[in-house]
Amino acid sequence: MINNVSEELLGELNEKFRAINQNTNTHLEGLLWSKPITYWDYIQTDALLNLQVQRTVLPDEMVFIMYHQINELLFKMILWEINQITSVDKPEPEFFTARLMRISRYFNMLTTSFDIMGDGMEVGQYMKFRNTLTPASGFQSAQYRIIEFASTDLINLIDYRFRATIDRNTPYEHAFEHLYWQAAGKDYKTGKKSYLIEQFEKKYKAEFLRLMEQYNTTNIWQKFKQLPDESKSNPELVAAMRHLDHTINVTWVMGHLNAARKYIESGQGSGEATGGSDWKKYMHPKHQKRIFFPELWSEEELKNWGEEN
């Protein structure tokens, strides 16, 4: 039995390496000298645990750093799932639904994790070390912006005040200047931008413009629209789309807003965000009405989007 299995595996290996014009014996000999894998090597534990560098001596700053690093890892997991959807020509409803629910679960983790910041740091410590973070801000998470580009049509990310003037034929550069998050630090009368946005765009604008074009026809909503009518009416898939939309644009955003309120409105600081943004209007979903899939919601649901009970 062992010999039969070995011969079968060897045959499969020969086929694998022949397909890429490789010599099987060379790869097998390489196994003689390779080290057995360990958990710490596979996960790169040492590198991961050395990425936390405090700017102050306040111990709760370490909580803040690790919390945001975990967020970025979850954003990467979300983009990994999104790209599985957007890279398939016509994803099957079961596949589509499963990936959407994975993304929702990751955002559920992000939402419930706000307790780590809301209850897991002393207000006094945070209000001290946050001054060393200015003008940096969680606003500057590029991965979160990419998640938005990859999820919905660009018009749904445009500042609500300017949507009537922009359509699918609008140059990406112009659309970029009217994305909803520009309101966090741009004077639309003068065009003057805050240092927060200037630095963010200096690093990421070229990449953002490229991805805005890439996802224009391949974002989650476009993939949904391209499905056969039977698939688009699949109740599990529609429910998953709605769940994802509400989870990202209401549940998670409100969790973030409420966590920010606890510290920024504590009376122990200026009441401003580290980046200097009008954080209440920028963050609250009822103001910008960020909705990825508006066609899947009723008029009443759209009207009351983001309202707090």
Backbone hydrogen bonds in HBPLUS format (Angstrom, degrees):
<---DONOR---> <-ACCEPTOR-->    atom                        ^
c    i                          cat <-CA-CA->   ^        H-A-AA   ^      H-
h    n   atom  resd res      DA  || num        DHA   H-A  angle D-A-AA Bond
n    s   type  num  typ     dist DA aas  dist angle  dist       angle   num
A0005-VAL N   A0001-MET O   2.97 MM   4  6.25 160.8  2.01 151.3 156.2     1
A0006-SER N   A0002-ILE O   2.89 MM   4  6.07 161.8  1.92 151.9 157.3     2
A0007-GLU N   A0003-ASN O   2.89 MM   4  6.07 157.1  1.94 148.7 154.6     3
A0008-GLU N   A0004-ASN O   2.94 MM   4  6.14 155.2  2.00 145.3 152.6     4
A0009-LEU N   A0005-VAL O   2.87 MM   4  6.12 163.4  1.90 154.7 158.8     5
A0010-LEU N   A0006-SER O   2.87 MM   4  5.98 158.4  1.91 146.3 152.9     6
A0011-GLY N   A0007-GLU O   2.92 MM   4  6.08 153.0  1.99 142.6 149.8     7
A0012-GLU N   A0008-GLU O   3.04 MM   4  6.35 153.3  2.11 145.5 152.4     8
A0013-LEU N   A0009-LEU O   2.85 MM   4  6.13 153.9  1.92 150.2 157.9     9
A0014-ASN N   A0010-LEU O   2.87 MM   4  6.12 156.8  1.93 147.7 153.9    10
A0015-GLU N   A0011-GLY O   3.05 MM   4  6.33 154.1  2.12 144.1 150.6    11
A0016-LYS N   A0012-GLU O   2.92 MM   4  6.17 157.2  1.98 145.7 152.1    12
A0017-PHE N   A0013-LEU O   2.95 MM   4  6.20 170.1  1.96 160.1 160.5    13
A0018-ARG N   A0014-ASN O   2.86 MM   4  5.84 149.5  1.95 143.7 153.1    14
A0019-ALA N   A0015-GLU O   3.09 MM   4  6.15 149.3  2.18 142.8 149.3    15
A0020-ILE N   A0017-PHE O   3.21 MM   3  5.31 142.1  2.36  97.8 108.0    16
A0022-GLN N   A0017-PHE O   2.70 MM   5  4.83 167.4  1.72 147.1 147.7    17
A0021-ASN N   A0018-ARG O   3.07 MM   3  4.82 164.0  2.09 105.1 106.5    18
A0027-HIS N   A0023-ASN O   3.44 MM   4  6.86 156.4  2.50 149.5 154.9    19
A0028-LEU N   A0024-THR O   2.93 MM   4  6.20 157.9  1.98 156.1 163.3    20
A0029-GLU N   A0025-ASN O   2.86 MM   4  6.00 158.4  1.91 147.7 153.3    21
A0030-GLY N   A0026-THR O   3.06 MM   4  6.25 145.6  2.19 137.1 146.5    22
A0031-LEU N   A0028-LEU O   3.09 MM   3  5.25 132.9  2.32  98.3 110.5    23
A0032-LEU N   A0029-GLU O   2.98 MM   3  5.39 143.3  2.12 107.9 118.2    24
A0033-TRP N   A0030-GLY O   3.12 MM   3  5.61 144.1  2.26 109.0 117.8    25
A0042-TYR N   A0038-THR O   2.95 MM   4  6.11 166.0  1.97 154.7 159.0    26
A0043-ILE N   A0039-TYR O   2.91 MM   4  6.03 168.8  1.93 159.7 162.0    27
A0044-GLN N   A0040-TRP O   3.05 MM   4  5.48 118.0  2.45 118.1 131.5    28
A0045-THR N   A0040-TRP O   3.06 MM   5  5.01 145.1  2.18 132.0 142.2    29
A0048-LEU N   A0044-GLN O   2.96 MM   4  6.18 165.0  1.98 157.7 162.7    30
A0049-LEU N   A0045-THR O   2.88 MM   4  6.05 162.4  1.91 160.4 163.7    31
A0050-ASN N   A0047-ALA O   3.21 MM   3  5.31 155.1  2.28 102.2 109.6    32
A0051-LEU N   A0048-LEU O   3.41 MM   3  5.67 157.5  2.46 113.7 112.7    33
A0061-GLU N   A0058-LEU O   3.06 MM   3  5.80 160.5  2.09 122.7 128.9    34
A0062-MET N   A0059-PRO O   3.13 MM   3  5.84 148.7  2.23 117.1 123.3    35
A0064-PHE N   A0060-ASP O   3.25 MM   4  6.59 157.9  2.30 145.5 150.4    36
A0065-ILE N   A0061-GLU O   2.94 MM   4  6.26 158.6  1.98 153.9 158.8    37
A0066-MET N   A0062-MET O   3.03 MM   4  6.17 177.8  2.03 154.3 155.0    38
A0067-TYR N   A0063-VAL O   2.90 MM   4  5.93 156.8  1.95 148.9 156.2    39
A0068-HIS N   A0064-PHE O   3.21 MM   4  6.39 162.4  2.25 145.6 149.0    40
A0069-GLN N   A0065-ILE O   3.01 MM   4  6.26 149.9  2.10 149.6 158.9    41
A0070-ILE N   A0066-MET O   2.91 MM   4  6.10 156.3  1.97 150.4 156.0    42
A0071-ASN N   A0067-TYR O   3.04 MM   4  6.36 150.9  2.13 141.8 150.2    43
A0072-GLU N   A0068-HIS O   3.06 MM   4  6.34 155.7  2.12 143.3 148.4    44
A0073-LEU N   A0069-GLN O   3.04 MM   4  6.38 148.9  2.14 144.5 153.1    45
A0074-LEU N   A0070-ILE O   2.94 MM   4  6.26 154.8  2.01 151.6 158.4    46
A0075-PHE N   A0071-ASN O   2.83 MM   4  6.17 150.8  1.91 150.0 159.2    47
A0076-LYS N   A0072-GLU O   2.99 MM   4  6.23 149.1  2.09 140.1 148.1    48
A0077-MET N   A0073-LEU O   3.02 MM   4  6.38 150.3  2.11 142.9 150.9    49
A0078-ILE N   A0074-LEU O   2.90 MM   4  6.19 153.1  1.98 148.1 155.6    50
A0079-LEU N   A0075-PHE O   2.93 MM   4  6.23 162.7  1.96 152.0 155.7    51
A0080-TRP N   A0076-LYS O   2.96 MM   4  6.15 145.9  2.08 142.4 152.2    52
A0081-GLU N   A0077-MET O   3.14 MM   4  6.48 150.6  2.23 144.6 150.9    53
A0082-ILE N   A0078-ILE O   2.90 MM   4  6.19 162.6  1.93 154.4 160.0    54
A0083-ASN N   A0079-LEU O   2.94 MM   4  6.00 162.9  1.97 147.0 151.0    55
A0084-GLN N   A0081-GLU O   3.11 MM   3  5.18 135.1  2.32  97.3 109.9    56
A0085-ILE N   A0081-GLU O   3.34 MM   4  6.77 145.5  2.47 144.5 152.6    57
A0085-ILE N   A0082-ILE O   2.98 MM   3  5.25 125.3  2.28 102.0 115.9    58
A0086-THR N   A0082-ILE O   2.91 MM   4  6.24 166.8  1.93 157.9 161.1    59
A0087-SER N   A0083-ASN O   3.10 MM   4  5.73 134.4  2.32 128.5 136.8    60
A0088-VAL N   A0085-ILE O   3.32 MM   3  5.70 163.2  2.35 110.6 115.6    61
A0096-PHE N   A0092-GLU O   2.83 MM   4  6.01 171.4  1.84 166.6 169.5    62
A0097-THR N   A0093-PRO O   2.80 MM   4  5.87 168.3  1.81 150.1 153.6    63
A0098-ALA N   A0094-GLU O   2.99 MM   4  6.07 161.6  2.02 144.3 149.6    64
A0099-ARG N   A0095-PHE O   3.08 MM   4  6.31 160.8  2.12 152.4 156.6    65
A0100-LEU N   A0096-PHE O   3.03 MM   4  6.27 158.7  2.08 151.2 157.6    66
A0101-MET N   A0097-THR O   2.96 MM   4  6.19 158.4  2.01 153.1 158.6    67
A0102-ARG N   A0098-ALA O   3.03 MM   4  6.28 142.9  2.17 139.4 149.7    68
A0103-ILE N   A0099-ARG O   3.05 MM   4  6.35 160.4  2.09 149.6 153.7    69
A0104-SER N   A0100-LEU O   2.93 MM   4  6.25 156.9  1.98 147.4 154.2    70
A0105-ARG N   A0101-MET O   2.93 MM   4  6.11 154.0  2.00 142.5 149.0    71
A0106-TYR N   A0102-ARG O   3.01 MM   4  6.37 151.1  2.10 147.8 155.7    72
A0107-PHE N   A0103-ILE O   3.00 MM   4  6.35 154.9  2.06 149.5 156.4    73
A0108-ASN N   A0104-SER O   2.77 MM   4  6.05 141.6  1.92 144.6 156.6    74
A0109-MET N   A0105-ARG O   2.97 MM   4  6.27 150.6  2.06 144.1 151.0    75
A0110-LEU N   A0106-TYR O   3.02 MM   4  6.39 153.3  2.10 142.0 149.4    76
A0111-THR N   A0107-PHE O   2.84 MM   4  6.07 152.5  1.91 144.7 152.1    77
A0112-THR N   A0108-ASN O   2.94 MM   4  6.18 175.0  1.94 158.2 158.1    78
A0113-SER N   A0109-MET O   2.96 MM   4  5.94 138.4  2.13 141.4 152.9    79
A0114-PHE N   A0111-THR O   3.18 MM   3  5.76 166.8  2.20 114.5 118.6    80
A0115-ASP N   A0112-THR O   3.40 MM   3  6.30 172.0  2.40 120.0 121.9    81
A0116-ILE N   A0113-SER O   2.86 MM   3  5.50 150.3  1.95 116.6 124.9    82
A0117-MET N   A0114-PHE O   3.05 MM   3  5.28 124.8  2.36 100.4 113.2    83
A0118-GLY N   A0114-PHE O   2.64 MM   4  5.86 173.1  1.64 159.7 162.1    84
A0119-ASP N   A0115-ASP O   2.76 MM   4  5.27 161.0  1.80 133.1 138.8    85
A0120-GLY N   A0116-ILE O   2.98 MM   4  4.56 120.8  2.35 104.9 118.1    86
A0126-TYR N   A0122-GLU O   2.98 MM   4  6.29 171.3  1.99 162.0 164.2    87
A0127-MET N   A0123-VAL O   2.90 MM   4  6.08 167.6  1.92 159.1 162.0    88
A0128-LYS N   A0125-GLN O   3.03 MM   3  5.24 142.4  2.18 102.1 113.5    89
A0129-PHE N   A0125-GLN O   2.94 MM   4  6.31 169.8  1.95 167.9 167.0    90
A0130-ARG N   A0126-TYR O   2.87 MM   4  5.72 151.7  1.95 154.4 160.6    91
A0131-ASN N   A0128-LYS O   3.29 MM   3  5.87 148.2  2.40 110.5 117.8    92
A0132-THR N   A0129-PHE O   3.00 MM   3  5.45 147.9  2.10 109.3 118.4    93
A0133-LEU N   A0130-ARG O   2.96 MM   3  5.11 153.4  2.03 104.1 112.8    94
A0136-ALA N   A0133-LEU O   2.65 MM   3  5.47 141.4  1.80 146.8 146.0    95
A0140-GLN N   A0137-SER O   2.90 MM   3  5.72 164.8  1.93 122.2 125.9    96
A0141-SER N   A0138-GLY O   3.16 MM   3  5.73 138.3  2.35 125.7 123.2    97
A0146-ILE N   A0142-ALA O   2.99 MM   4  6.31 154.2  2.05 152.3 160.0    98
A0147-ILE N   A0143-GLN O   2.93 MM   4  6.22 149.7  2.02 146.5 154.7    99
A0148-GLU N   A0144-TYR O   3.16 MM   4  6.50 151.1  2.25 143.3 150.2   100
A0149-PHE N   A0145-ARG O   3.00 MM   4  6.39 161.5  2.04 151.4 155.7   101
A0150-ALA N   A0146-ILE O   2.90 MM   4  6.06 153.4  1.97 149.8 157.1   102
A0151-SER N   A0148-GLU O   3.11 MM   3  5.16 153.0  2.19 103.3 111.7   103
A0220-ILE N   A0150-ALA O   3.00 MM  70  6.44 150.9  2.09 136.0 141.8   104
A0221-TRP N   A0151-SER O   3.26 MM  70  6.37 143.3  2.40 128.9 138.3   105
A0156-ASN N   A0153-ASP O   3.02 MM   3  5.84 149.2  2.12 122.4 129.4   106
A0157-LEU N   A0154-LEU O   2.86 MM   3  5.33 162.9  1.89 118.3 123.9   107
A0158-ILE N   A0155-ILE O   3.29 MM   3  5.24 163.7  2.32 101.6 106.2   108
A0180-TYR N   A0157-LEU O   2.75 MM  23  5.84 164.2  1.77 161.2 157.4   109
A0159-ASP N   A0178-HIS O   2.75 MM  19  5.80 171.1  1.76 161.8 163.5   110
A0162-PHE N   A0159-ASP O   2.88 MM   3  5.66 160.8  1.92 128.1 133.6   111
A0165-THR N   A0162-PHE O   3.07 MM   3  5.60 153.4  2.14 114.6 122.5   112
A0166-ILE N   A0163-ARG O   3.25 MM   3  5.38 169.0  2.26 109.8 113.0   113
A0170-THR N   A0167-ASP O   3.09 MM   3  5.47 165.4  2.11 114.4 118.9   114
A0174-HIS N   A0171-PRO O   3.08 MM   3  5.42 120.0  2.45 105.0 118.6   115
A0175-ALA N   A0171-PRO O   3.03 MM   4  6.37 164.7  2.06 156.6 161.3   116
A0176-PHE N   A0172-TYR O   2.79 MM   4  5.91 156.8  1.85 150.3 156.8   117
A0177-GLU N   A0173-GLU O   3.31 MM   4  6.58 148.2  2.42 139.4 145.8   118
A0178-HIS N   A0175-ALA O   2.91 MM   3  5.25 155.5  1.97 110.3 118.5   119
A0179-LEU N   A0176-PHE O   3.31 MM   3  5.38 168.6  2.32 111.8 110.4   120
A0182-GLN N   A0179-LEU O   2.97 MM   3  5.67 161.9  2.00 122.7 128.6   121
A0183-ALA N   A0180-TYR O   3.13 MM   3  5.94 157.1  2.19 118.7 123.9   122
A0184-ALA N   A0181-TRP O   3.09 MM   3  5.50 162.3  2.12 109.2 114.9   123
A0185-GLY N   A0182-GLN O   3.09 MM   3  5.93 171.1  2.10 123.0 125.8   124
A0194-SER N   A0185-GLY O   2.72 MM   9  5.06 145.7  1.84 155.6 162.3   125
A0187-ASP N   A0192-LYS O   2.87 MM   5  5.34 167.6  1.89 160.0 163.9   126
A0191-GLY N   A0187-ASP O   2.58 MM   4  5.30 145.5  1.69 157.9 170.0   127
A0198-GLU N   A0194-SER O   2.95 MM   4  6.20 166.7  1.97 156.4 160.9   128
A0199-GLN N   A0195-TYR O   2.99 MM   4  6.06 169.4  2.00 154.7 155.7   129
A0200-PHE N   A0196-LEU O   3.23 MM   4  6.31 154.2  2.31 137.7 145.2   130
A0201-GLU N   A0197-ILE O   2.87 MM   4  6.02 166.1  1.89 158.6 160.8   131
A0202-LYS N   A0198-GLU O   2.94 MM   4  6.06 147.9  2.04 140.7 150.5   132
A0203-LYS N   A0199-GLN O   3.23 MM   4  6.43 148.9  2.34 142.8 148.4   133
A0204-TYR N   A0200-PHE O   3.01 MM   4  6.15 160.2  2.05 148.3 154.5   134
A0205-LYS N   A0201-GLU O   2.87 MM   4  4.51 157.7  1.92 124.3 128.3   135
A0208-PHE N   A0204-TYR O   2.85 MM   4  6.05 161.4  1.89 161.8 168.2   136
A0209-LEU N   A0205-LYS O   2.90 MM   4  6.15 163.5  1.93 161.8 164.4   137
A0210-ARG N   A0206-ALA O   3.17 MM   4  6.38 156.2  2.23 143.2 149.4   138
A0211-LEU N   A0207-GLU O   2.95 MM   4  6.21 158.0  2.00 151.5 157.6   139
A0212-MET N   A0208-PHE O   2.78 MM   4  5.97 149.5  1.87 151.8 160.8   140
A0213-GLU N   A0209-LEU O   3.27 MM   4  6.47 156.0  2.33 141.8 146.4   141
A0214-GLN N   A0210-ARG O   2.98 MM   4  6.22 157.7  2.03 143.2 150.3   142
A0215-TYR N   A0211-LEU O   2.89 MM   4  5.92 167.7  1.90 151.5 153.4   143
A0216-ASN N   A0213-GLU O   3.23 MM   3  5.10 154.0  2.30  98.6 106.3   144
A0219-ASN N   A0215-TYR O   3.08 MM   4  4.88 126.3  2.39 136.2 128.8   145
A0223-LYS N   A0219-ASN O   2.93 MM   4  6.20 156.1  1.98 157.9 165.5   146
A0224-PHE N   A0220-ILE O   2.95 MM   4  6.21 150.0  2.04 146.1 154.5   147
A0225-LYS N   A0221-TRP O   2.93 MM   4  6.24 158.3  1.97 150.3 155.8   148
A0226-GLN N   A0222-GLN O   3.03 MM   4  6.18 139.7  2.20 141.6 151.6   149
A0227-LEU N   A0224-PHE O   3.16 MM   3  5.50 161.8  2.20 110.1 115.8   150
A0231-SER N   A0228-PRO O   2.94 MM   3  5.34 120.8  2.30 107.5 121.9   151
A0232-LYS N   A0228-PRO O   2.99 MM   4  6.33 156.6  2.04 154.5 162.2   152
A0233-SER N   A0229-ASP O   3.10 MM   4  6.28 130.5  2.35 142.8 154.1   153
A0234-ASN N   A0231-SER O   3.01 MM   3  5.09 162.1  2.05 107.3 111.9   154
A0238-VAL N   A0234-ASN O   2.98 MM   4  6.22 168.0  1.99 163.9 167.5   155
A0239-ALA N   A0235-PRO O   2.95 MM   4  5.99 160.1  1.99 143.5 149.5   156
A0240-ALA N   A0236-GLU O   2.96 MM   4  6.11 148.6  2.06 138.9 147.7   157
A0241-MET N   A0237-LEU O   2.92 MM   4  6.21 151.8  2.00 150.0 157.5   158
A0242-ARG N   A0238-VAL O   2.99 MM   4  6.27 165.7  2.01 154.2 157.2   159
A0243-HIS N   A0239-ALA O   2.87 MM   4  5.97 157.4  1.92 145.4 152.6   160
A0244-LEU N   A0240-ALA O   2.96 MM   4  6.05 159.9  2.00 143.9 149.0   161
A0245-ASP N   A0241-MET O   3.04 MM   4  6.23 164.8  2.06 149.7 153.8   162
A0246-HIS N   A0242-ARG O   3.01 MM   4  6.22 171.7  2.02 156.1 157.3   163
A0247-THR N   A0243-HIS O   2.88 MM   4  5.91 157.8  1.93 148.0 155.2   164
A0248-ILE N   A0244-LEU O   2.99 MM   4  6.11 165.6  2.01 155.7 157.9   165
A0249-ASN N   A0245-ASP O   2.98 MM   4  5.93 166.1  1.99 151.0 155.1   166
A0250-VAL N   A0246-HIS O   2.92 MM   4  5.20 139.0  2.09 135.2 139.1   167
A0251-THR N   A0246-HIS O   3.01 MM   5  6.37 156.5  2.06 153.8 160.1   168
A0252-TRP N   A0247-THR O   2.87 MM   5  5.91 158.5  1.91 154.4 160.3   169
A0254-MET N   A0250-VAL O   2.80 MM   4  5.80 162.5  1.83 154.8 159.5   170
A0255-GLY N   A0251-THR O   3.04 MM   4  6.21 150.8  2.13 141.8 150.1   171
A0256-HIS N   A0252-TRP O   2.98 MM   4  6.25 155.3  2.05 149.2 155.5   172
A0257-LEU N   A0253-VAL O   2.85 MM   4  6.11 160.4  1.89 149.4 155.2   173
A0258-ASN N   A0254-MET O   2.86 MM   4  5.99 166.3  1.88 151.4 154.4   174
A0259-ALA N   A0255-GLY O   3.09 MM   4  6.21 151.9  2.17 141.1 148.6   175
A0260-ALA N   A0256-HIS O   2.99 MM   4  6.23 156.2  2.05 148.8 155.5   176
A0261-ARG N   A0257-LEU O   2.89 MM   4  6.15 153.2  1.96 148.9 156.8   177
A0262-LYS N   A0258-ASN O   3.33 MM   4  6.53 153.0  2.41 141.3 145.8   178
A0263-TYR N   A0260-ALA O   3.18 MM   3  5.59 125.4  2.49 105.6 117.7   179
A0264-ILE N   A0260-ALA O   2.82 MM   4  5.87 163.9  1.84 173.1 173.3   180
A0265-GLU N   A0261-ARG O   2.92 MM   4  5.30 154.1  1.99 134.0 141.5   181
A0266-SER N   A0263-TYR O   3.17 MM   3  5.02 161.2  2.20 107.5 108.0   182
A0276-GLY N   A0273-ALA O   2.91 MM   3  5.07 155.6  1.97 108.0 116.2   183
A0282-TYR N   A0278-ASP O   3.02 MM   4  6.07 160.7  2.06 157.9 163.2   184
A0283-MET N   A0279-TRP O   2.88 MM   4  5.65 156.4  1.93 138.6 144.6   185
A0284-HIS N   A0280-LYS O   3.06 MM   4  5.88 163.7  2.09 145.1 149.8   186
A0287-HIS N   A0284-HIS O   3.21 MM   3  5.93 156.0  2.27 120.0 125.7   187
A0289-LYS N   A0285-PRO O   2.85 MM   4  5.21 136.1  2.04 136.1 148.5   188
A0296-LEU N   A0293-PHE O   2.96 MM   3  5.77 166.3  1.98 127.9 132.4   189
A0297-TRP N   A0294-PRO O   3.14 MM   3  5.50 165.8  2.16 118.2 119.2   190
A0302-LEU N   A0298-SER O   2.95 MM   4  6.22 157.8  2.00 152.6 158.7   191
A0303-LYS N   A0299-GLU O   2.91 MM   4  6.06 155.0  1.97 145.3 152.4   192
A0304-ASN N   A0300-GLU O   3.09 MM   4  6.29 151.2  2.17 145.8 152.1   193
A0305-TRP N   A0302-LEU O   3.32 MM   3  5.10 165.4  2.35 104.1 105.5   194
A0307-GLU N   A0304-ASN O   3.12 MM   3  5.61 164.5  2.14 137.2 135.3   195
